[in-house]
Amino acid sequence: APVLISILLGASFSRYQVEENVEHLLAPTHSLAKIERNLVDSLFPVNRSKHRLYSDLQTPGRYGRVIITSFRKANMLDQHHTDLILKLHSAVTRIQVQRPGFNYTFAHICILNNDKTCIVDDIVHVLEELKAARSSNRTNFAITYPITHLKDGREVYNGHQLGGVTVHSKDRVKSAEAIQLTYYLQAINSLNDMVAEKWESIFCDTVELFQKSNRKVKMYPFTSSSLKEDFQKTSRVSERYLITSLVLVVTLAILCCSMQDCVRSKPWLGLLGLLTVTLATLTAAGIINLTGGKYNSTFLGIPFVMLGHGLYGTFEMLSSWRKTREDQHVKERTAAVFADSMLSFSLTTAMYLVTFGIGASPFTNIEAARIFCCNSCIAIFFNYLYVLSFYGSSLVFTGYIENNYQHSIFCRKVPKPEVLQEKPAWYRFLLTARFSEDTDDSEETNTYESHLLVWFLKRYYCDWITNTYVKPFVVLFYLVYISFALMGYLQVSEGSDLSNIVATATRTIEYTTAQQKYFSNYSPVIGFYIYESIEYWNTSVQEDVLEYTKGFVRISWFESYLNYLRKLNISTGLPKKNFTDMLRNSFLKTPQFAHFSEDIIFSKKYNNEVDVVASRMFLVAKTMETKREELYDLLETLRKLSLTSKVKFIVFNPSFVYMDRYASSVGAPLQNSCISALFLLFFSAFLVADSLINVWLTLTVASVEFGVIGFMTLWKVELDCISVLCLIYGINYTIDNCAPLLSTFVLGKEFTRTKWVKNALEVHGVAILQSYLCYIVGLIPLAAVPSNLTRTLFRCLFLIALVTFFHCFAILPVILTFLPPSKKKRKEKKNPENREEIECVEMVDMDSTRVVDQITTV
């Protein structure tokens, strides 16, 4: 039944869809920045800001962008490079997108200026004027930075178009190591958007082809589709590494379940355990497809979540099988296995469902995390059902094969030892087995001790780890572990940089690196939007607006704008109505201020009075693009200022959508999962035999999570969506491995703590070791995937597995030997029920003499 269900649901991959909206996945769902963006879009046309400033001022839209630089840090403003850049510009504007019946060029799909011409970066006009000046041997043409003047008298901002700038006195540019060009496209309908998307693809090909013919320069193309493509590229570049991982896990799972005894070896159960996990994952993926869900690259972590949980459950069942008596019927042995292992497996599965279920709830504000947790819940639920049914049935079949003394691989009857003696050596090696009639009762219980891992733990490791001379070193090592974890924990940083979730050898990474290197002096362009009708003619209001923009590099036209308002007010002394009329007419007729008209919204009232209902200005902050925390602090500062200011305004930049409340949005799933896990542990403390189990379990989980967070920070992993999902999984992985160990120890009676530590390791250590080896082997190929997403995934999962293993096999076995619970035998009080009974047996000897022998029984 599990196989049929998986095949039927797996057929839904014919409806396989990929999530293309990266913002929908990774930006906080409930974000104030999204509301602010809607308000901005409702007040001002999106496309009208493109001709004055680089960047995505309101919404990204469609665009193509390229950074041109030199390998030798040459001056990109010299004659050779100027001609080269203008030649590239000409090639880009000639790009054609072929459609049935028409060929679209840049002129057909570009964003138009007020004069119905394509908006082109002002740096192109600067380079053209520079070229003309050189042609006419004029030496008085100077480029200033970050604001320069064109020959038509316009002031243009070049802070995001010239990079690596060296200046003379008075901001005159001496040289520039990089130049950036941006081409904005229309996407007003589906056909237009499709043509623009195709144009972006041809744009990248054109730039790369142009570079091949000009080897001395380096070009970094980037488009509005690059982030989406590079995010999904992780799945494509991971394929062969995941196949390698699967082969390694299959091989090691088979080896871990194998023995030299060909009857008691269980290689097929190792393979079937992995198949159980695969079927459950396939079923979950099929359900997601049928319900309209879309695939994204974060799903690469789900197989590893399933691998850690599913394989441990199957190995624990196999470990329980080894403890059963071989002279029992298969039904009795299977019942003993389920009674011994399925209770703990059920509880850990419930913990997975609770923690990931909280992550899949509407409380999670990051859509990628919510979808990941939802898919994980479905996969874990079906894995539990499939372990009960599919793997349980497989265990029964292998039990019958073992009882009939059939070969564990070839399923043929194993000959008796006397028959094997007549066969060749290789034949005897393949069919080596121990028959029950060849052993006495004392040896029968040790049949499985020939298993390498069982033999290693029982004969060597258990005695070594509990040795009096080893314990101090383990405690010292744990103190060192806590110290380094604390050092990393105090340096935790939030990773809201989208380059952390894309493949490495991609346009996004290359462009972002170049952008941060050359264009970080004047980083984010922030829109300052006044959404109320204020008295622009009032000098105090003008001063208030200037006061709120302190700390920014102001665009010079903004100061000219306010100065112009002051002159109008002083020179005319007109009332509000006449003032606004003159303001509007001046902006529309005066060439110097004609382009300001789009940044002011005029509204007519009942008596034909014209009022200014909203205005905006663009400001450049003095921050470094590489320091996301600084930009986040700036956003919070401006938000607080907008609440207390006399002027009603909002600030917006498209990157705010990803940063706004990112820390709380990312941390919320982890916090909720931790709270739910603690609540479940506290509640179950009243149900288990001893509440100390949950106390120790809680302390262990806290120690593991603390260590993982600290060490992942030291390993340069930031707290982002991927790492938080791994930390949620780390809670469950720790409980998975430590709960059976602690339960066996705490519930043990009599003997000593050391004896019960050894017993717990002997009973559960093999399953933990088997699953750990398979898990680590499966993770290793992931480290080679050229992607930042898988890099984060590998480092977090590797640390979780390593730290948990360290706690299971070193910390807990040592600490439990000298901390509660105590194992001293309690003296029972005598009561009337515990009295001695005298049984008299009459015995007659050969001489018929009666003798009474008293036999005392308790």
PADO-108188 format. One record per residue (C-alpha): x, y, z. Coordinates in steps of 0.25 Angstrom, whole numbers, padded with zeros to 4 digits, always signed. Example, Ala and Ser with C-alpha at 12.3 -4.5 7.8 and 13.67 -1.06 7.14 Angstrom:
2
+0049-0018+0031
+0055-0004+0029
# end
This chain:
858
+0000+0000+0000
+0011+0010+0003
+0018+0007-0010
+0005+0009-0018
+0001+0022-0011
+0015+0028-0014
+0014+0024-0028
+0000+0030-0030
+0004+0043-0023
+0017+0043-0030
+0010+0044-0043
+0006+0058-0040
+0020+0063-0044
+0014+0064-0057
+0008+0077-0051
+0021+0081-0045
+0022+0096-0043
+0034+0105-0038
+0032+0117-0029
+0037+0129-0037
+0033+0140-0027
+0045+0142-0018
+0039+0153-0010
+0027+0145-0007
+0036+0134-0001
+0047+0142+0006
+0041+0155+0010
+0033+0156+0023
+0018+0154+0019
+0013+0164+0029
+0022+0176+0026
+0020+0190+0028
+0029+0193+0017
+0019+0186+0007
+0008+0195+0012
+0017+0207+0010
+0020+0203-0004
+0005+0202-0007
+0003+0216-0002
+0015+0221-0010
+0010+0214-0023
-0004+0220-0021
+0002+0234-0020
+0013+0234-0031
+0015+0227-0044
+0025+0217-0043
+0033+0220-0056
+0035+0235-0054
+0047+0234-0045
+0056+0226-0054
+0062+0237-0062
+0068+0244-0050
+0074+0234-0041
+0080+0220-0042
+0073+0209-0034
+0059+0203-0031
+0053+0214-0025
+0039+0209-0023
+0037+0195-0030
+0048+0188-0038
+0040+0186-0050
+0048+0180-0062
+0062+0185-0065
+0076+0181-0070
+0088+0186-0063
+0103+0185-0065
+0115+0189-0057
+0128+0191-0066
+0141+0191-0060
+0156+0187-0063
+0165+0176-0058
+0176+0186-0056
+0168+0197-0049
+0169+0206-0061
+0162+0219-0062
+0148+0216-0069
+0147+0231-0073
+0159+0231-0082
+0157+0231-0097
+0158+0216-0100
+0149+0212-0089
+0139+0223-0092
+0138+0219-0107
+0137+0204-0102
+0125+0208-0093
+0118+0216-0103
+0120+0205-0113
+0113+0195-0103
+0102+0205-0101
+0099+0205-0116
+0099+0190-0117
+0089+0189-0105
+0080+0199-0111
+0080+0191-0124
+0076+0178-0117
+0064+0171-0124
+0053+0162-0118
+0047+0154-0130
+0032+0152-0128
+0022+0147-0139
+0020+0159-0148
+0029+0169-0141
+0043+0171-0136
+0044+0178-0123
+0056+0187-0120
+0059+0195-0107
+0052+0207-0113
+0039+0199-0113
+0039+0195-0099
+0047+0205-0092
+0041+0215-0081
+0038+0228-0088
+0042+0242-0083
+0033+0254-0083
+0037+0257-0097
+0034+0243-0102
+0048+0238-0103
+0055+0226-0096
+0060+0229-0082
+0075+0226-0082
+0085+0228-0071
+0091+0242-0070
+0105+0236-0070
+0103+0233-0084
+0100+0247-0087
+0113+0251-0079
+0121+0241-0087
+0116+0247-0100
+0119+0261-0096
+0133+0256-0091
+0135+0250-0104
+0131+0262-0112
+0140+0271-0103
+0152+0262-0107
+0148+0263-0121
+0148+0278-0121
+0161+0278-0112
+0153+0285-0101
+0160+0284-0088
+0150+0291-0079
+0139+0280-0078
+0140+0275-0064
+0132+0264-0057
+0129+0266-0043
+0124+0255-0033
+0114+0251-0028
+0107+0263-0035
+0111+0268-0049
+0105+0278-0059
+0101+0275-0073
+0103+0286-0084
+0088+0288-0084
+0089+0293-0070
+0083+0281-0063
+0089+0275-0050
+0090+0260-0051
+0094+0250-0040
+0105+0240-0043
+0107+0234-0029
+0102+0221-0034
+0107+0222-0048
+0122+0225-0045
+0130+0215-0036
+0143+0215-0030
+0145+0230-0032
+0157+0238-0029
+0155+0253-0028
+0163+0266-0029
+0159+0278-0021
+0145+0283-0022
+0139+0269-0025
+0145+0268-0039
+0147+0254-0044
+0161+0250-0047
+0158+0235-0050
+0147+0225-0048
+0150+0210-0047
+0135+0205-0051
+0123+0210-0058
+0109+0205-0057
+0098+0206-0068
+0083+0203-0066
+0073+0201-0076
+0058+0201-0071
+0047+0194-0078
+0032+0194-0078
+0024+0183-0073
+0010+0188-0074
+0003+0176-0079
+0006+0161-0081
+0011+0162-0095
+0020+0174-0091
+0025+0166-0079
+0028+0154-0087
+0036+0162-0098
+0043+0170-0087
+0047+0157-0080
+0053+0151-0093
+0060+0165-0095
+0067+0163-0082
+0072+0149-0086
+0077+0154-0099
+0083+0166-0092
+0092+0157-0083
+0096+0149-0095
+0100+0162-0103
+0108+0167-0091
+0116+0154-0090
+0118+0153-0105
+0123+0167-0104
+0133+0164-0093
+0139+0152-0101
+0143+0162-0112
+0149+0172-0101
+0157+0163-0092
+0163+0175-0084
+0150+0179-0077
+0141+0171-0068
+0126+0173-0069
+0116+0169-0059
+0102+0168-0065
+0089+0167-0056
+0074+0167-0059
+0061+0167-0051
+0060+0152-0054
+0075+0149-0049
+0071+0147-0034
+0060+0138-0037
+0068+0129-0047
+0080+0128-0038
+0071+0125-0026
+0065+0113-0034
+0079+0109-0040
+0083+0103-0027
+0073+0091-0030
+0080+0089-0043
+0094+0090-0039
+0091+0081-0027
+0086+0069-0035
+0098+0061-0037
+0103+0063-0023
+0090+0058-0017
+0091+0046-0026
+0105+0044-0020
+0099+0046-0006
+0088+0036-0009
+0098+0025-0014
+0107+0027-0002
+0096+0026+0008
+0090+0014+0002
+0104+0007+0002
+0107+0011+0017
+0093+0007+0021
+0095-0007+0015
+0108-0008+0022
+0103-0004+0035
+0093-0015+0035
+0102-0026+0030
+0109-0036+0038
+0118-0048+0035
+0107-0057+0039
+0099-0058+0026
+0086-0062+0033
+0086-0051+0043
+0092-0040+0034
+0081-0030+0030
+0086-0023+0018
+0072-0022+0011
+0067-0016+0024
+0077-0004+0022
+0073-0002+0008
+0058-0003+0011
+0059+0007+0023
+0065+0017+0013
+0053+0013+0003
+0043+0016+0014
+0049+0030+0016
+0049+0032+0001
+0034+0027-0001
+0029+0037+0010
+0037+0049+0004
+0031+0045-0010
+0017+0044-0004
+0018+0058+0003
+0024+0064-0010
+0012+0058-0018
+0002+0064-0008
+0008+0078-0009
+0008+0077-0024
-0007+0073-0024
-0011+0084-0015
-0005+0095-0023
+0008+0096-0016
+0021+0101-0023
+0035+0096-0022
+0046+0104-0018
+0061+0102-0014
+0059+0102+0001
+0052+0088-0001
+0066+0082-0003
+0067+0081+0013
+0054+0073+0014
+0061+0059+0010
+0072+0062+0021
+0061+0064+0031
+0055+0051+0027
+0068+0044+0027
+0072+0047+0041
+0058+0044+0047
+0054+0032+0038
+0067+0024+0038
+0069+0025+0053
+0055+0019+0055
+0058+0008+0046
+0071+0005+0052
+0065+0006+0066
+0055-0005+0061
+0066-0014+0056
+0074-0012+0069
+0062-0017+0077
+0061-0029+0068
+0075-0033+0072
+0071-0033+0086
+0059-0043+0084
+0061-0058+0086
+0063-0066+0073
+0055-0078+0078
+0042-0069+0078
+0032-0068+0067
+0033-0057+0057
+0020-0051+0062
+0025-0051+0076
+0039-0045+0072
+0032-0034+0064
+0022-0031+0075
+0034-0029+0085
+0041-0020+0075
+0029-0011+0073
+0027-0011+0088
+0041-0007+0091
+0044+0003+0080
+0031+0009+0075
+0027+0016+0087
+0039+0025+0087
+0038+0027+0072
+0024+0031+0073
+0027+0041+0084
+0039+0047+0075
+0030+0047+0063
+0019+0055+0071
+0030+0065+0075
+0034+0067+0060
+0019+0069+0057
+0017+0079+0068
+0030+0088+0065
+0029+0087+0050
+0014+0089+0051
+0016+0102+0059
+0025+0106+0048
+0015+0103+0037
+0004+0111+0044
+0000+0126+0041
+0009+0130+0052
+0021+0129+0043
+0023+0142+0035
+0033+0136+0025
+0026+0128+0014
+0038+0120+0010
+0039+0115+0025
+0024+0112+0026
+0024+0104+0013
+0036+0096+0017
+0030+0093+0031
+0017+0089+0025
+0024+0079+0015
+0033+0074+0026
+0020+0071+0035
+0014+0063+0023
+0026+0055+0020
+0029+0052+0035
+0014+0047+0037
+0015+0038+0025
+0029+0033+0029
+0023+0029+0043
+0011+0021+0035
+0021+0015+0026
+0031+0010+0037
+0019+0004+0044
+0014-0003+0031
+0024-0004+0020
+0037-0006+0029
+0029-0014+0039
+0025-0024+0028
+0039-0024+0023
+0044-0028+0037
+0034-0039+0037
+0039-0045+0024
+0053-0044+0028
+0049-0051+0041
+0044-0063+0034
+0056-0063+0025
+0065-0063+0038
+0056-0074+0045
+0057-0083+0033
+0072-0081+0032
+0072-0075+0018
+0083-0066+0013
+0080-0051+0016
+0083-0047+0002
+0080-0059-0007
+0069-0064+0001
+0074-0079-0001
+0075-0089+0010
+0089-0089+0017
+0095-0103+0018
+0099-0109+0031
+0113-0108+0035
+0117-0122+0031
+0112-0120+0017
+0119-0107+0016
+0133-0113+0019
+0132-0120+0006
+0131-0107-0002
+0141-0097-0006
+0147-0086+0003
+0139-0075-0004
+0126-0082-0003
+0128-0085+0012
+0131-0070+0014
+0118-0065+0007
+0110-0075+0015
+0116-0074+0029
+0105-0076+0039
+0103-0080+0053
+0093-0091+0056
+0085-0090+0069
+0088-0105+0072
+0102-0103+0071
+0102-0093+0083
+0098-0095+0097
+0088-0086+0105
+0099-0077+0110
+0104-0074+0096
+0090-0072+0089
+0088-0058+0095
+0101-0054+0089
+0098-0057+0075
+0098-0043+0070
+0111-0039+0077
+0119-0042+0064
+0113-0029+0058
+0125-0020+0058
+0118-0008+0064
+0111-0016+0075
+0125-0023+0078
+0132-0009+0078
+0122-0002+0088
+0121-0014+0097
+0136-0018+0098
+0143-0005+0097
+0136+0008+0097
+0126+0007+0109
+0138+0003+0118
+0146+0014+0112
+0137+0026+0113
+0133+0022+0128
+0147+0021+0132
+0151+0030+0144
+0163+0036+0137
+0155+0039+0124
+0144+0047+0131
+0152+0059+0135
+0156+0061+0121
+0142+0060+0116
+0137+0070+0126
+0148+0080+0122
+0145+0078+0108
+0131+0081+0110
+0135+0094+0117
+0143+0098+0105
+0131+0095+0096
+0122+0104+0105
+0133+0115+0104
+0134+0115+0089
+0119+0114+0088
+0117+0126+0096
+0127+0134+0089
+0120+0131+0076
+0106+0133+0082
+0110+0147+0086
+0113+0150+0071
+0101+0145+0064
+0097+0154+0052
+0084+0154+0044
+0085+0150+0030
+0075+0158+0021
+0085+0158+0009
+0078+0151-0002
+0091+0147-0008
+0092+0136+0003
+0081+0128-0003
+0086+0127-0018
+0097+0118-0025
+0111+0124-0024
+0116+0124-0039
+0104+0133-0043
+0101+0147-0048
+0095+0151-0035
+0108+0148-0027
+0117+0154-0037
+0109+0167-0039
+0106+0168-0024
+0121+0167-0021
+0125+0177-0031
+0114+0187-0027
+0118+0186-0012
+0133+0188-0016
+0131+0200-0025
+0118+0207-0022
+0116+0206-0007
+0120+0221-0004
+0106+0225-0007
+0098+0213-0005
+0083+0213-0003
+0074+0223-0010
+0062+0225+0000
+0049+0232-0004
+0044+0243+0005
+0029+0244+0003
+0021+0255+0009
+0006+0250+0008
-0001+0262+0014
-0004+0276+0009
+0006+0285+0016
+0008+0300+0015
+0020+0299+0006
+0020+0314+0006
+0023+0314+0021
+0038+0316+0024
+0037+0308+0037
+0031+0296+0030
+0042+0297+0020
+0052+0297+0031
+0045+0285+0038
+0046+0277+0025
+0061+0281+0024
+0063+0277+0039
+0057+0263+0036
+0066+0260+0025
+0079+0262+0033
+0089+0251+0032
+0086+0249+0017
+0094+0253+0005
+0083+0262-0001
+0081+0263-0016
+0084+0277-0020
+0071+0279-0027
+0064+0277-0014
+0071+0289-0008
+0068+0297-0021
+0054+0294-0020
+0052+0299-0006
+0061+0311-0009
+0051+0314-0021
+0039+0313-0012
+0045+0323-0002
+0048+0333-0014
+0034+0331-0019
+0028+0334-0005
+0037+0346-0002
+0036+0352-0016
+0021+0351-0017
+0015+0351-0003
+0003+0344-0010
-0007+0337-0002
-0008+0321-0003
-0017+0321-0015
-0009+0330-0024
+0004+0324-0018
+0001+0310-0022
-0004+0314-0036
+0009+0321-0038
+0017+0309-0033
+0010+0300-0042
+0011+0309-0054
+0026+0312-0051
+0029+0297-0050
+0022+0294-0063
+0029+0306-0071
+0042+0308-0065
+0052+0298-0072
+0061+0297-0059
+0049+0292-0051
+0041+0285-0061
+0045+0271-0057
+0040+0275-0042
+0026+0275-0046
+0025+0260-0045
+0029+0260-0031
+0017+0269-0027
+0003+0265-0027
-0007+0276-0030
-0022+0275-0026
-0033+0284-0030
-0044+0288-0019
-0058+0294-0020
-0054+0308-0023
-0044+0304-0033
-0033+0306-0023
-0021+0297-0025
-0014+0290-0014
-0002+0282-0012
-0007+0268-0007
+0007+0260-0007
+0021+0262-0010
+0034+0254-0011
+0049+0255-0011
+0060+0245-0012
+0071+0244-0002
+0084+0237-0002
+0088+0231+0011
+0103+0231+0016
+0103+0216+0019
+0111+0204+0014
+0103+0194+0006
+0111+0183+0012
+0106+0186+0026
+0092+0182+0026
+0090+0185+0041
+0094+0200+0039
+0083+0201+0028
+0073+0194+0037
+0076+0204+0048
+0074+0215+0039
+0060+0210+0035
+0056+0208+0049
+0061+0222+0053
+0054+0229+0041
+0041+0221+0045
+0042+0226+0059
+0044+0240+0054
+0032+0240+0045
+0023+0237+0057
+0028+0249+0065
+0030+0259+0053
+0021+0271+0050
+0021+0267+0036
+0014+0254+0032
+0024+0246+0023
+0028+0232+0020
+0042+0226+0015
+0043+0215+0006
+0053+0207-0002
+0050+0193-0008
+0061+0186+0000
+0053+0190+0012
+0042+0180+0009
+0053+0169+0012
+0059+0176+0024
+0046+0181+0031
+0044+0173+0044
+0053+0162+0038
+0059+0158+0051
+0046+0156+0058
+0040+0149+0045
+0052+0139+0044
+0053+0137+0059
+0038+0135+0061
+0037+0120+0056
+0049+0116+0065
+0044+0123+0077
+0030+0117+0075
+0036+0103+0073
+0045+0104+0085
+0033+0108+0093
+0024+0097+0088
+0035+0087+0090
+0037+0091+0105
+0022+0091+0107
+0021+0077+0101
+0033+0072+0110
+0026+0079+0122
+0013+0073+0119
+0018+0059+0116
+0026+0059+0129
+0013+0055+0136
+0011+0043+0127
+0025+0037+0127
+0030+0028+0138
+0040+0038+0143
+0040+0053+0141
+0055+0053+0141
+0055+0048+0127
+0049+0061+0122
+0058+0070+0131
+0070+0063+0125
+0065+0064+0111
+0062+0079+0113
+0076+0082+0118
+0082+0074+0106
+0074+0081+0095
+0077+0094+0101
+0092+0091+0102
+0092+0086+0087
+0084+0098+0082
+0093+0107+0089
+0105+0101+0083
+0100+0100+0069
+0096+0115+0069
+0110+0119+0075
+0118+0110+0065
+0110+0113+0053
+0113+0128+0056
+0128+0125+0057
+0127+0117+0044
+0121+0130+0037
+0107+0126+0036
+0097+0136+0039
+0083+0135+0045
+0074+0134+0033
+0062+0126+0028
+0071+0114+0025
+0079+0113+0038
+0066+0116+0046
+0059+0104+0039
+0072+0095+0042
+0071+0100+0057
+0056+0095+0058
+0061+0082+0052
+0072+0082+0062
+0062+0081+0074
+0056+0069+0069
+0069+0062+0064
+0074+0064+0078
+0062+0058+0084
+0062+0047+0074
+0075+0042+0078
+0076+0045+0093
+0062+0042+0098
+0064+0026+0097
+0077+0027+0103
+0072+0036+0115
+0060+0028+0117
+0068+0015+0118
+0077+0021+0128
+0067+0028+0137
+0057+0016+0138
+0068+0006+0141
+0067+0001+0156
+0078-0005+0165
+0093-0007+0161
+0101+0006+0159
+0100+0019+0150
+0112+0014+0142
+0106+0000+0140
+0093+0007+0134
+0101+0017+0126
+0108+0005+0119
+0095-0003+0118
+0088+0010+0111
+0100+0011+0101
+0099-0004+0098
+0084-0004+0096
+0083+0009+0087
+0097+0013+0084
+0098+0004+0071
+0085+0011+0065
+0090+0025+0068
+0104+0021+0062
+0098+0015+0050
+0088+0027+0047
+0100+0037+0050
+0109+0030+0040
+0099+0030+0029
+0095+0044+0032
+0109+0050+0031
+0112+0042+0019
+0100+0047+0012
+0103+0062+0016
+0118+0061+0011
+0114+0063-0004
+0105+0075+0000
+0118+0083+0004
+0123+0082-0010
+0110+0089-0016
+0114+0102-0022
+0102+0110-0015
+0101+0119-0003
+0088+0112+0001
+0094+0098+0002
+0106+0104+0009
+0098+0109+0020
+0090+0096+0020
+0102+0087+0021
+0109+0095+0032
+0096+0096+0041
+0092+0081+0039
+0107+0076+0040
+0108+0084+0054
+0095+0079+0059
+0099+0064+0056
+0113+0066+0061
+0109+0073+0074
+0097+0063+0077
+0107+0052+0075
+0117+0058+0084
+0106+0059+0095
+0101+0045+0093
+0114+0038+0093
+0122+0047+0102
+0115+0057+0111
+0103+0050+0115
+0110+0036+0118
+0120+0044+0127
+0111+0054+0134
+0100+0043+0137
+0111+0035+0145
+0111+0045+0156
+0098+0053+0155
+0084+0049+0159
+0076+0040+0158
+0083+0031+0169
+0083+0016+0166
+0085+0011+0181
+0076+0000+0185
+0065+0005+0194
+0062-0004+0206
+0048-0008+0206
+0040-0007+0219
+0035-0020+0225
+0020-0021+0225
+0010-0032+0229
+0009-0037+0215
+0024-0039+0214
+0024-0051+0224
+0031-0064+0224
+0024-0076+0220
+0027-0090+0225
+0025-0102+0217
+0026-0115+0223
+0030-0127+0214
+0029-0141+0220
+0041-0150+0215
+0042-0165+0218
+0056-0171+0218
+0060-0186+0215
+0058-0189+0230
+0043-0183+0230
+0048-0173+0239
+0040-0160+0238
+0048-0147+0236
+0042-0133+0235
+0050-0124+0226
+0046-0109+0227
+0047-0102+0214
+0046-0087+0215
+0041-0079+0204
+0038-0064+0203
# end
